[in-house]
Amino acid sequence: MALRDSVSSSSVRFPAWQREYEAVLLELDTNACFKCMEIAEAAVMTRRSVLEDQPEPSVEARTERRAIEEALARLGEIKRNRLFFR
């Protein structure tokens, strides 16, 4: 079973990017984490772009935008602290 499939579908509030993000959080192998990071960042940034194109976002869209910004901040921490990006 793939790591991203280990997250139950009932706990995934934002399926367009959350599984990929959580895969990074759960990945312990550094080499695999690099690949997961690329996939997660692409998914998160793609979804953020879609949400930014909405003229009047719903409450749910605003909530997702906040979650995306928090996810991007956490991904940045992982890049600096676990993957040693500068």
ROLUMGU-220405 format. One line per field, with one value per atom (N, C-alpha, C, O): residue in one letter; x, y negated, z. Coordinates in nm, 3 decimals. Layout:
BEGIN
residu	[A  ...]
px	[X  ...]
py	[Y  ...]
pz	[Z  ...]
//
This chain:
BEGIN
residu	[M  M  M  M  A  A  A  A  L  L  L  L  R  R  R  R  D  D  D  D  S  S  S  S  V  V  V  V  S  S  S  S  S  S  S  S  S  S  S  S  S  S  S  S  V  V  V  V  R  R  R  R  F  F  F  F  P  P  P  P  A  A  A  A  W  W  W  W  Q  Q  Q  Q  R  R  R  R  E  E  E  E  Y  Y  Y  Y  E  E  E  E  A  A  A  A  V  V  V  V  L  L  L  L  L  L  L  L  E  E  E  E  L  L  L  L  D  D  D  D  T  T  T  T  N  N  N  N  A  A  A  A  C  C  C  C  F  F  F  F  K  K  K  K  C  C  C  C  M  M  M  M  E  E  E  E  I  I  I  I  A  A  A  A  E  E  E  E  A  A  A  A  A  A  A  A  V  V  V  V  M  M  M  M  T  T  T  T  R  R  R  R  R  R  R  R  S  S  S  S  V  V  V  V  L  L  L  L  E  E  E  E  D  D  D  D  Q  Q  Q  Q  P  P  P  P  E  E  E  E  P  P  P  P  S  S  S  S  V  V  V  V  E  E  E  E  A  A  A  A  R  R  R  R  T  T  T  T  E  E  E  E  R  R  R  R  R  R  R  R  A  A  A  A  I  I  I  I  E  E  E  E  E  E  E  E  A  A  A  A  L  L  L  L  A  A  A  A  R  R  R  R  L  L  L  L  G  G  G  G  E  E  E  E  I  I  I  I  K  K  K  K  R  R  R  R  N  N  N  N  R  R  R  R  L  L  L  L  F  F  F  F  F  F  F  F  R  R  R  R]
px	[0.084  0.000  0.088  0.185  0.057  0.133  0.109  0.003  0.209  0.199  0.081  0.011  0.060  -0.051  -0.186  -0.283  -0.195  -0.320  -0.346  -0.456  -0.245  -0.263  -0.348  -0.395  -0.367  -0.451  -0.594  -0.628  -0.678  -0.816  -0.888  -0.866  -0.973  -1.044  -1.135  -1.165  -1.178  -1.267  -1.192  -1.254  -1.058  -0.982  -0.929  -0.863  -0.957  -0.907  -1.013  -1.114  -0.988  -1.083  -1.063  -1.157  -0.937  -0.901  -0.829  -0.706  -0.903  -0.843  -0.754  -0.674  -0.767  -0.686  -0.538  -0.453  -0.505  -0.365  -0.328  -0.209  -0.423  -0.393  -0.318  -0.227  -0.354  -0.285  -0.136  -0.050  -0.109  0.029  0.107  0.222  0.044  0.105  0.134  0.244  0.037  0.054  0.159  0.223  0.177  0.281  0.419  0.505  0.439  0.566  0.584  0.692  0.478  0.487  0.522  0.590  0.476  0.495  0.621  0.663  0.681  0.795  0.922  0.959  0.987  1.108  1.235  1.340  1.227  1.342  1.368  1.280  1.489  1.523  1.506  1.449  1.554  1.543  1.397  1.359  1.317  1.175  1.106  1.012  1.152  1.092  1.110  1.020  1.226  1.248  1.141  1.082  1.117  1.017  0.878  0.800  0.845  0.714  0.696  0.587  0.805  0.799  0.765  0.681  0.828  0.798  0.650  0.584  0.602  0.463  0.367  0.269  0.396  0.309  0.307  0.201  0.424  0.429  0.353  0.283  0.365  0.291  0.141  0.067  0.096  -0.047  -0.100  -0.206  -0.026  -0.069  -0.072  -0.168  0.033  0.040  -0.066  -0.123  -0.093  -0.197  -0.333  -0.409  -0.361  -0.490  -0.499  -0.605  -0.389  -0.390  -0.421  -0.494  -0.365  -0.391  -0.539  -0.597  -0.598  -0.741  -0.825  -0.917  -0.791  -0.868  -0.851  -0.945  -0.734  -0.709  -0.790  -0.816  -0.830  -0.907  -1.055  -1.130  -1.098  -1.240  -1.266  -1.201  -1.362  -1.388  -1.441  -1.396  -1.534  -1.589  -1.583  -1.675  -1.472  -1.457  -1.559  -1.597  -1.601  -1.693  -1.616  -1.494  -1.689  -1.626  -1.533  -1.422  -1.577  -1.495  -1.367  -1.260  -1.377  -1.258  -1.162  -1.041  -1.215  -1.128  -1.060  -0.943  -1.132  -1.074  -0.964  -0.858  -0.988  -0.887  -0.765  -0.651  -0.786  -0.672  -0.584  -0.461  -0.647  -0.569  -0.493  -0.376  -0.558  -0.493  -0.376  -0.272  -0.391  -0.283  -0.164  -0.050  -0.189  -0.079  -0.007  0.115  -0.083  -0.021  0.060  0.170  0.007  0.078  0.207  0.311  0.202  0.323  0.428  0.548  0.385  0.479  0.544  0.665  0.465  0.518  0.611  0.715  0.577  0.666  0.799  0.905  0.793  0.916  1.003  1.125  0.940  1.015  1.082  1.198  1.009  1.064  1.181  1.283  1.167  1.276  1.402  1.513  1.384  1.499  1.557  1.679  1.472  1.519  1.547  1.636  1.474  1.495  1.570  1.649  1.544  1.608  1.726  1.797  1.745  1.859  1.866  1.975  1.750  1.747  1.785  1.756  1.847  1.881  1.783  1.794]
py	[0.119  0.000  -0.124  -0.131  -0.220  -0.344  -0.426  -0.418  -0.504  -0.585  -0.680  -0.698  -0.740  -0.836  -0.768  -0.835  -0.637  -0.566  -0.528  -0.484  -0.544  -0.506  -0.608  -0.579  -0.727  -0.827  -0.795  -0.785  -0.777  -0.738  -0.849  -0.968  -0.810  -0.910  -0.996  -1.109  -0.947  -1.027  -1.141  -1.239  -1.130  -1.236  -1.338  -1.435  -1.317  -1.407  -1.511  -1.482  -1.630  -1.739  -1.806  -1.855  -1.809  -1.875  -1.776  -1.775  -1.692  -1.582  -1.627  -1.548  -1.750  -1.796  -1.805  -1.810  -1.808  -1.824  -1.763  -1.744  -1.733  -1.693  -1.559  -1.546  -1.462  -1.332  -1.347  -1.289  -1.426  -1.447  -1.520  -1.487  -1.617  -1.691  -1.598  -1.599  -1.518  -1.427  -1.320  -1.272  -1.283  -1.187  -1.242  -1.168  -1.372  -1.434  -1.427  -1.395  -1.456  -1.455  -1.317  -1.304  -1.214  -1.077  -1.009  -0.907  -1.064  -0.999  -1.016  -1.128  -0.906  -0.908  -0.898  -0.946  -0.838  -0.824  -0.957  -1.012  -1.008  -1.140  -1.145  -1.241  -1.044  -1.045  -1.043  -1.115  -0.961  -0.954  -1.085  -1.127  -1.147  -1.273  -1.383  -1.464  -1.385  -1.483  -1.469  -1.568  -1.346  -1.322  -1.358  -1.421  -1.317  -1.350  -1.502  -1.553  -1.572  -1.718  -1.780  -1.871  -1.733  -1.787  -1.767  -1.858  -1.648  -1.615  -1.699  -1.754  -1.710  -1.786  -1.934  -1.996  -1.991  -2.133  -2.161  -2.262  -2.073  -2.092  -2.086  -2.169  -1.990  -1.976  -2.097  -2.150  -2.139  -2.253  -2.381  -2.457  -2.405  -2.529  -2.531  -2.636  -2.416  -2.409  -2.442  -2.520  -2.385  -2.412  -2.557  -2.619  -2.613  -2.753  -2.843  -2.940  -2.811  -2.888  -2.884  -2.985  -2.766  -2.752  -2.837  -2.906  -2.831  -2.907  -3.058  -3.134  -3.100  -3.244  -3.298  -3.418  -3.212  -3.256  -3.273  -3.322  -3.234  -3.249  -3.394  -3.445  -3.460  -3.601  -3.624  -3.716  -3.543  -3.555  -3.418  -3.338  -3.391  -3.258  -3.230  -3.319  -3.106  -3.062  -3.052  -3.065  -3.029  -3.007  -2.887  -2.891  -2.781  -2.661  -2.693  -2.644  -2.773  -2.809  -2.893  -2.875  -2.983  -3.064  -2.975  -2.996  -2.878  -2.783  -2.702  -2.679  -2.660  -2.583  -2.670  -2.622  -2.795  -2.885  -2.895  -2.891  -2.909  -2.915  -2.785  -2.787  -2.672  -2.541  -2.528  -2.472  -2.580  -2.575  -2.658  -2.613  -2.776  -2.860  -2.793  -2.800  -2.729  -2.656  -2.537  -2.510  -2.467  -2.353  -2.399  -2.335  -2.509  -2.560  -2.601  -2.580  -2.660  -2.696  -2.571  -2.568  -2.468  -2.342  -2.274  -2.220  -2.276  -2.220  -2.294  -2.234  -2.425  -2.505  -2.465  -2.456  -2.440  -2.396  -2.261  -2.240  -2.171  -2.039  -2.051  -1.983  -2.138  -2.158  -2.209  -2.165  -2.300  -2.356  -2.258  -2.239  -2.195  -2.117  -1.970  -1.911  -1.911  -1.769  -1.747  -1.653  -1.833  -1.818  -1.914  -1.907  -2.003  -2.094  -2.189  -2.218  -2.238  -2.346  -2.474  -2.489  -2.564  -2.693  -2.797  -2.912]
pz	[0.000  0.000  0.000  0.076  -0.082  -0.088  0.037  0.099  0.074  0.194  0.187  0.287  0.074  0.062  0.079  0.115  0.053  0.069  0.214  0.248  0.302  0.441  0.517  0.626  0.461  0.523  0.486  0.368  0.587  0.558  0.484  0.511  0.391  0.310  0.395  0.356  0.510  0.595  0.663  0.705  0.675  0.739  0.639  0.677  0.513  0.408  0.377  0.312  0.424  0.401  0.266  0.204  0.222  0.096  0.006  0.000  -0.065  -0.141  -0.258  -0.307  -0.303  -0.416  -0.381  -0.470  -0.252  -0.214  -0.079  -0.052  0.006  0.143  0.153  0.235  0.074  0.080  0.045  0.111  -0.057  -0.097  0.013  0.040  0.074  0.185  0.302  0.358  0.340  0.453  0.424  0.517  0.298  0.263  0.300  0.346  0.280  0.318  0.469  0.518  0.543  0.689  0.743  0.845  0.674  0.721  0.669  0.723  0.565  0.499  0.584  0.619  0.615  0.695  0.611  0.653  0.494  0.406  0.336  0.270  0.351  0.296  0.145  0.092  0.074  -0.072  -0.116  -0.207  -0.052  -0.086  -0.047  -0.114  0.060  0.105  -0.001  -0.022  -0.066  -0.173  -0.281  -0.325  -0.323  -0.429  -0.379  -0.451  -0.257  -0.200  -0.191  -0.215  -0.157  -0.147  -0.281  -0.288  -0.388  -0.521  -0.556  -0.605  -0.529  -0.561  -0.476  -0.528  -0.348  -0.258  -0.294  -0.300  -0.318  -0.352  -0.481  -0.491  -0.578  -0.704  -0.679  -0.732  -0.600  -0.572  -0.495  -0.527  -0.394  -0.311  -0.394  -0.388  -0.471  -0.550  -0.660  -0.691  -0.719  -0.822  -0.761  -0.818  -0.646  -0.580  -0.536  -0.548  -0.484  -0.443  -0.562  -0.549  -0.676  -0.797  -0.836  -0.873  -0.827  -0.857  -0.762  -0.804  -0.633  -0.535  -0.553  -0.529  -0.594  -0.615  -0.731  -0.736  -0.824  -0.940  -0.909  -0.994  -0.790  -0.754  -0.713  -0.622  -0.778  -0.748  -0.606  -0.537  -0.562  -0.427  -0.362  -0.375  -0.289  -0.232  -0.122  -0.046  -0.116  -0.011  0.121  0.124  0.227  0.357  0.350  0.404  0.284  0.269  0.192  0.228  0.087  0.009  0.092  0.083  0.173  0.260  0.364  0.397  0.416  0.511  0.445  0.504  0.322  0.249  0.220  0.228  0.187  0.162  0.286  0.276  0.403  0.528  0.550  0.590  0.525  0.540  0.444  0.480  0.324  0.226  0.273  0.263  0.324  0.372  0.489  0.499  0.577  0.688  0.636  0.685  0.536  0.478  0.411  0.426  0.338  0.273  0.375  0.354  0.486  0.592  0.650  0.674  0.674  0.729  0.629  0.668  0.502  0.400  0.398  0.380  0.415  0.421  0.539  0.527  0.653  0.772  0.745  0.782  0.683  0.652  0.556  0.571  0.456  0.360  0.431  0.401  0.524  0.594  0.696  0.702  0.776  0.890  0.860  0.922  0.769  0.740  0.609  0.597  0.512  0.381  0.361  0.261  0.458  0.462  0.344  0.294  0.298  0.199  0.273  0.391  0.204  0.266  0.225  0.267]
//
